[in-house]
Structure formats: structure tokens, C-alpha cells
Amino acid sequence: MTINGETVKRITQTTLDGGPALPAAARTSLSEKVRHRLLKIITARESTLGAVVILLVLYLSWASPYFFTAGNLTVVGRQIALALLISVGMTFVILIGGIDLSVGSVVALVSVLSGEAMVNAGLPPVVAVILALAAGALVGLVNGSINAFAGIPSFVVTLGMLAVARGLSLGISGGSTISGFPPGFLYIGQGAFLGIPVPVWIAAVVAIVAHFVLTRTTFGRHIYFVGSNEEAAKLSGIRVRRVKISVFVVASTLAAVSGILETARLSVGQPAAGNGYELLAIGAAVIGGTSLFGGVGGILGTALGTSLLLLIQNALILLGISAYWQQAFSGVIIVGAVALNMWRRQRN
């Protein structure tokens, strides 16, 4: 067998590198792809937001001796987890170009219903939780059906449902709190597994599943398509009404999960629960990069936005700033995020 110079060169390169040698053009192309990928990651909105969250954590660790304590981190972790559940559901709604203002009232309604079922009716915790979740899903079903079939804007529909759900929670409870929950139920809000609060585990699982649904399933692609161009989605054969109803059911069900966990954490069912949660969820989603016009956003950004807002609230408390100013700071951040979102949209 005759071996020419080119063959020897190729064999030598293969031996030295431990594998087949790549042509120069292929190596350049691969290098460009890696560089482009790294640049995309570094310049992504989530990377910037993640860096801000890390810097805030470092600053709080330096500014307050109470921030990096087990007690404070546990409290912050639970707060972020409960808010994240609602924010994930809100992200689904905003991605189709909608809004859900009723999620805070759903938290209150579910809190009262779970208390009535467990304490006053004596139902087992599992049964009471299932009924409360069903009630939350029913609210979403009503919201989505009215929006999809009657064509009433989601803002108007959910604003009305906000009043209905809050009124039901006040009427059922008589305006008073409900206490006396069984210890087994309280564990899901106050307990920990492997040193991490149970609500954090639940929120992490929900966020991962939601990310998978949006990025790896047909339903997720339909959500983005409907939010980007509803008319085109209809012409493409997508069942837009079904997508809308499903999204509102997801949002209300996750708000119900948050309501159950909050009830277990505080050991009381209260009709005043969930005040302002809808604004927090909208702010977290928008800060995380979800466009209020629909079709753009993701769960990772929402998780970072939620963490940032709750860390800021915790920072203001640790630094001794009045609760009145806390709301002002949160409002300024939300407005700034919306303005930045609109600027990015116009620029694109």
C-alpha cells in the first residue's frame, strides 16, 4: 500500500490530537459558533438581571449582618417561592398578550375555602386542598372563557373577577380569620426538606415544568404564536380559544397553590391575603423580560425578576426604611421595567 505525504500528515495530526483532525475552515466555523454563543449568553437580559441579583446579595451581605442568617434566608426563600408561583402563571397570561388582575383575590379565596373545609367542615387536608385547587382552577376557567368567547379584554374580565373573588372570601369568612389547621397541613408551608423550605422545592419544580412546557411542547409554541400574532395563529389552525382558556386556568391554579402554601405558612385563613400580589407578579414578569404586548419572555427571567423584587423588599426592611417607601421603590422599579420593555420593542 502506498502512503503519500498528505496521508502521513493526516495520520500524524490524528495521533497527536487523539481524534480525527478538523479542516481549518471547520475549526474556524466551530470557534465562531462558540464565540457567538458565549456573546449571546453574556448579553442576554437574563444574564444582566442575574448579575444585578448577585450584586444585590453581595451588597446586603456587607450592609446588614442580619441578611446572611439562616432565619432571614428562610423567610426570603419562602416569600420568593410564593411570589414565583403567581409570577409563573402571570407569565403564561402575558405571553398571549393578556393580563390577570384576579390572582391576588384567588389567593384570598383559596385561603378562606381551605380554612372552611379543614377547620369548620372537618374535611381531611388532602380533600380540602383538592377542593381549594379546583376552586382556583374554576376562577381561571371563567376568566378564560369570557375572554375567549365574549371577546371582552382580559383586563376588564379579571378586574371584575378581582372584586368577585375578594367579595366571596369576605362573605364566606365574615371578614374574620380562620385558625386551627392540622399540623400535617402546616408542614407544607412551614416545614423543610434537606434544610430547604418546602415551598421553595414546590416553586422550583413548578418553574422547571413551566420552562419545559414553554420551550419544549406544542402548547408552549402555541402560546408564543398567539401572543405574537393572534390572527396568524387562527389562520394556522391553532385553537386560540383553547389556548387562552388553558393559560388563564394555569394562572389561577398556580395562584391557588400559592394561597394554600401561604395559609399553611401563616397558620390562618384570611380574606385579606394576596393584596397587591397581582402587581408584584406583573412587575416580576416584566422585569424578567416578558413583553406586555405578548410573544416574548420566559420563566428564567421571571424567576430572576421575582427574586430581585423580593430581595429589594427585604433590603429595605433590613436597612430600616419605612414600609411606605418600600411600595414606592417597588412601583418605580416596575414602571422603569415597563418603560425599558417598550423602548426595546421600539428599537427592535
N, C-alpha and C positions, 0 to 999 in steps of 0.2 A: 504494500500500500504506500502511495506517495503522499507525503505531507508537505504542503507548501508553506511559505512564510506566514501567510495570513492565518492559516490553521494553527501554527505554532503560537502565534501571538494571542489567538483566541483561547487556546488551551491554557496558556500561561496566565492570562487575565482571570480565567475561571478558577484556576488553582489558588491564586493569590487572594481573591475575594471570597472564596468559599461558595461560589454560585455562578450562574451564567452572567457574563458581562453585559451591561446595558449599552446600547449605542449612545453616542454623545447627545444626539437630539432628544432621545427618550429621557436621559438623565436631566437635561435642561428643562424638559417639559414637566417632569416629576418635581423638580425643585421649584419651578414656578407655581405649580399647584399647591405645594406645601406652604410656600410663602403667601400665596393668595388666601389660603385657608386660615393661616395664623392672623393675617391682617384683618380678615373678616371677623374673626373671633374678638380680636382686640378692640376693633372699632364698633362692635355691636353695642346696642343700647343696654343689653343685659350686663355686659362687661363693665360699662361705665357705672351702672347702678350698683352692681356688686362691689365695685371699688369704693363707692360712696358709703355703702353699708359697713364695709370693713373699716374704713377710716373713722366712721362714727363710733363703732365699737371700741376702737383703739383710743379715741378721744375720751369716751365715757369711762374707760378703764383707768385713764390717767386723771380725769377731772373729779371722779367720785369714788371713794373707797367702798361704796356700797353696791356699785354696779356689778362687779365680777364676783358676786357672792352666790352661793347655791340657792338661797331663798329668792333673791331678785331674779336670777336667771330662770328659775322655775316659774315664777309669776309671769315674766315676759314671754317665756315659751308657750305657756297656756294661752295668753292673750293673743299672740301671733297665730297660734293654731286655730282658735275660734274665729278670728277675723279672716284667716286664709280660706276657711271653708266657704264663707259667704262670698269672698272675693273671687274664688274659682267659679262659683255659679254665676256671679255677675259678669265675669269674663266671657262665658258662653253667650250670655244675652247681648252684651255689647258687640261681640263679633258678628252678630247678624244685624247690627245697626239698631238694636233696641236698648231699652233701659228698664230696670226693675226697681221701683221705689218701695216695694212692699216687703222686702226681705227682713227689715228690722221688725216690722209688725208680725211677721211669721215667727220670728224668734220668740216674741212675747206670747203669741197664741199657743205655740207648741209648749212653752214653759208652763203655762196655765193648764193646758189639757193634760200634760203628763202628771202634774200635781193632782188634778182632779181624779185622774184614773188610778193613780197609785195610792194616794193618801185617803181621799174621800170615798172612792169606789172600791178600794181594796184589791185592785187587779194586780197580777204579777208584773214585775218590772218589764219583762220581755214583751208581754202583751201590750202594756201601756206604751212602751217605746214604739212598737209597730204601729199602733193606732195614731200616735203623735206624728210619726213619719208620714203615714197615709194622709193625715190632715194637711201637712205641709205640701205634699205632692198634689193634693186636690186644689189647693190655692194656685199652684203653678199651672195646673190643667185649666182652671177657669181663666187665668190671665192669658195664657197662650191661645185658648180657643176664641176668646173675644177679640184678641188682636189679629188672629189669623183669618177668622171667618167674617167678623164685622168690619174689619179694616180700621178699627179705632187705634190711634197711636199708642204704643206701649207706655209712654209717659203718662197719658191720661188714664189708661186702664189700671196701671199699678198704683197711681196716686189714689184712685178710688179704693183699690183693694187695701192700701195702707190704712185708710180710715176704717174700712170694714173689719179687717183683722184686729186692729187695735181696739176697736169698739167691742168685738166679740170677747177679747181677752179681759177687758174691763168688766163686761157684763157677766161673764161666766164666774169670775173670781169675786165679783162685788167690789173690785178695786183694792182688795187686800191680798197679801202674800200667802202662799201655802207652804207649810213646813211639815216635817215628819216623814221624810223619804227613807226607804230602807237602806241599810249600809251597802248592800250589794250594788244598788243603783249609783250611789255616791262615788263608788270606786272609779267609774269611767271618767269622772270629772276631777277627782282629787288624787287618784292613785297613780303609780308609776311602774313602769316595766323596764328593767335594766337601768334604773336610775333616770329614765326619761319619762316625763308625764304622759299618761295615756292619750290625752287629746293631741299631743304632738305626733304620736305614732299614727293616729287616725287621720290627721290632716296630711301627713306625709304620704300615706297610702292613697288618699283621695287625689292629691296633687299629681302623683305619678300616674295614676289611672287616667286622670283628666288629660294629662300631657299625651299619653299614648292614644287616647281617643281622638284628640285633635290632630295629631300628626301621623297616625298610622291606620286610621279607619276611614271607610267611605263616609260615615256620618260626619266625621270631623271635616273632611274635604267639602262636604255639602254646606256645613256651617260657614266656612270661609267664602264659598261661592255665593251663597245667599247674601252675605254681608257685603261682598264686593259689587255684585250686580244682581239684584233680585229678579229683574225681568229676564236677563240672560239665563239665570238658573231655572226659571219656569220653562223657557224655550228648550232647555237642555233635558227636560224630563224630570228634574228634581221636584220632589213633592215638598214644596216650600212650606205649605201649611203644617205638614207633619214635622218638619224641621223646627219651625217656630214653636209649636206646642211642646215638643220634646225639650227644647232649650229652656223654656220657662219652668217646666217640671223639674229639670235638673237644678235650676237656680233655687227654687222653693224647697226642694228636698234637702239640698245642702244647707240651706238656712235652717231647716228643721233639725238637722243633725247638730248644727252649732247651738241651737236653742236647747236641745237635750243635754249636750255637754255642759253648757253654761249653767243650766238648772242643777246638774249634778255637782258642779264646782262650787256653787254658792249655797247649795242645800235648800234652796227655796224656789218655788214657782212664783214668778212675779209678772204682773201685767205691764210693768214699766220697763221690762227688759228690751234690749235691742234698739233703744233710742239712738238715732244717728248712725246706725250700722250701715244703712244704705249709702250714705255719703262716704263713709270710710271705704266701703267696697269699691265704689266707683272711683274714688281717688287712687286706691291701690292699683286697680287695673290700668287706669290712665297713666299713672306714674310709671308703671311697668311696660308701657309702650302700646297698649291696646287702644286703637283708634275709636273715638266716639262715632265715627262715620261707618264703622264696620269693616270686616275683612282683613284686619291687621291686628296681630297681638299673639300672646302665648302665655302659658302657665308659669314658666320660669320668671318672666318679667313681673307677673302679678305677685308671685311669691316674694320677690325682692322688694317690690313696691309696698306690700303689706308689712314686711319686716322693717322697712325704713320708717313708715309712719308710726308703727308701734314703738320702735326704738326712740324716735323723737319724742313721743309722749312720755316714755319712761325717763328720758333725759331731762325733760322739763320738770318732772316730779322730783328727780334726784337733785336737780340744781335749785330747787325751791321756788320755781316760777309758778305764779297763780294759775289755777285751772282755767280761768277766763282767757288768759293769754295762750294756754295750750290749744284751745279751739281756734284762736286767731291764727296761730302758727300753722295749724293743720289746713285751715282754709286757704292761706296764702300759698302753701305748697301745692294744693290741689289746683288752684287757679293757674299757678305757674306751669304746672304739668300740662294742663289743657291748652294753654297758650303755646307751649313748646310743641305739643302734638299738632296743632293747627299750622304752625309755622313749618314743621317738617312736611306736612301734607301739601302745602302750597309750593314749597321748594321742589318736591318730587313732581 
